[in-house]
Amino acid sequence: MPDERLARHVLEEWRLVEHRLAEIRLDSVEAALLRAQAAVLRDEYQHLIDDAIENKRPEPPPFPQS
């Protein structure tokens, strides 16, 4: 299912961004950029969930707590 593949890709990117954030100084410019990127990915993922609900398709899996 294309939506599922896209959701996995978005989750993978989001997870990488969150892991990188955990490794750097939170007051750095890089951290600010990564937080912005994480917000975009979170919004994109939420859009996939909303679209699945609206069109009565299975929802993508939740963001794993790793």
Residue pairs with C-beta under 8 A, 6 or more apart in sequence:
1 57
1 58
3 48
3 51
3 52
3 57
3 60
4 58
4 60
6 48
7 45
7 48
7 60
7 61
8 60
10 41
10 44
10 45
10 48
11 45
11 60
11 61
11 63
11 64
13 41
14 38
14 41
14 42
14 45
14 63
15 63
15 64
15 66
17 34
17 37
17 38
17 41
18 38
20 34
21 31
21 34
21 35
21 38
24 30
24 31
24 34
25 31
45 60
45 63
48 60
49 59
49 60
51 57
52 58
52 59
52 60
53 59
